[in-house]
Amino acid sequence: LVIGAALSLKPIFSQPYQDIYMESYKSKMSWANYSFSDCIGILNAYKEWHRKKSNGEFRNSEKIERDWCRRNLIKKNVIKELGELVIELSMRLRSFNIIPMRQFRYHESDEQ
């Protein structure tokens, strides 16, 4: 669900200017566990962002989330849009009695 949703959006990884291109590439490869798979990288980055968000690590300050995204070369607006799309798709699937895996099920607090 996450990968399909992500592939319908803009890339979540920043593609900075040439001076830090290698740093960006290394970050993306790290998210993908050096598998060379963009999909695995996207899924792992989303899971970590979602875990932090669910644990309330971003709740008190927008700056904390922005800094985390900047450090990890992730586009904050795109990963937030991805989170919203995953919630929407999960709700649509649920309306057809298709329950997403527990790990990615949205929380009631995510709807706000």
Rosetta blueprint (number, residue, H / E / L):
1 L L
2 V H
3 I H
4 G H
5 A H
6 A H
7 L H
8 S L
9 L L
10 K L
11 P L
12 I L
13 F E
14 S L
15 Q L
16 P L
17 Y L
18 Q H
19 D H
20 I H
21 Y H
22 M H
23 E H
24 S H
25 Y H
26 K H
27 S H
28 K H
29 M H
30 S H
31 W H
32 A L
33 N L
34 Y L
35 S L
36 F L
37 S L
38 D H
39 C H
40 I H
41 G H
42 I H
43 L H
44 N H
45 A H
46 Y H
47 K H
48 E H
49 W H
50 H H
51 R H
52 K H
53 K H
54 S H
55 N L
56 G L
57 E L
58 F L
59 R L
60 N L
61 S L
62 E H
63 K H
64 I H
65 E H
66 R H
67 D H
68 W H
69 C H
70 R H
71 R H
72 N L
73 L L
74 I E
75 K L
76 K H
77 N H
78 V H
79 I H
80 K H
81 E H
82 L H
83 G H
84 E H
85 L H
86 V H
87 I H
88 E H
89 L H
90 S H
91 M H
92 R H
93 L H
94 R H
95 S H
96 F L
97 N L
98 I L
99 I L
100 P L
101 M L
102 R H
103 Q H
104 F H
105 R L
106 Y L
107 H L
108 E H
109 S H
110 D H
111 E H
112 Q L
